[in-house]
Structure formats: structure tokens, C-alpha cells
Amino acid sequence: MQADVVVLVSGDGDFDLLAQKIREVHGKRVEVYGVPKLTANSLIQAASQFIPIEGDLLLG
């Protein structure tokens, strides 16, 4: 894998295994951007870093 950081913009917990494998097998950072109330805790835990999307970044 030729990336230093993988960025995932999702709250779907189905991506937690992917994030974990990218970190453990490929030794890459995984940054997850998501709305805190809508992001699965398992995905937050699997990420190297969780960046909340809130405030001005949200519509409406």
C-alpha cells in the first residue's frame, strides 16, 4: 500500500474491520471523520484518530 494515511468519511461500523486491518497489517494511520452521534463506537475504536464532524461542517 502506497499511502501514509487512509481517510475514511463514514460512521458505518461495517468499516471497523477494514480500518483495523489497514492499521495492523499495513501499518498505516486511519483517520475517520464522522458525526459523533452517528458514528459506530467500533469504528471510532478501530481508527488511529477520530475527527468529529460538527458545527459549521454540518448542514441545516
Buried (B, 14 or more C-beta within 10 A) or exposed (E): EEEEEBEBEBBEBEBBEBBBEBBEEEEBBBBBBBEEEEBBEBBBEBBBEBEBBEEEEEEE
